Amino acid sequence: MPKYHYKCKKCEFSFEIVHSIKERKHDCETCEASGSLNRIPFIATTVSKKPTGESKPGELVNRFIKEAAEEIKIEKQNYKKEENIK
């Protein structure tokens, strides 16, 4: 379920609450004012950790591509040798 941020127009109390998208809060529980809540847009952000150690993003992929290219080169050479023998 999504998290929503509300603020009361009357007492300025703000809070976050989790509820379904169809539900909406209207009345402030702090000052008991009816219809005084405004839902404030809430943008969730995620924090990702950078990799630690010697490897950098994409380094593993680049190493794999380089190794695969070397293997293909060797296989091509072996294929050419086999073709010359026949």
Secondary structure, DSSP 8 states (H G I E B T S, - for coil): --EEEEEETTT--EEEEE--TT----S-TTT--TT-EEEE------------SS--TTHHHHHHHHHHHHHHHHHHHHHHHHHHH-
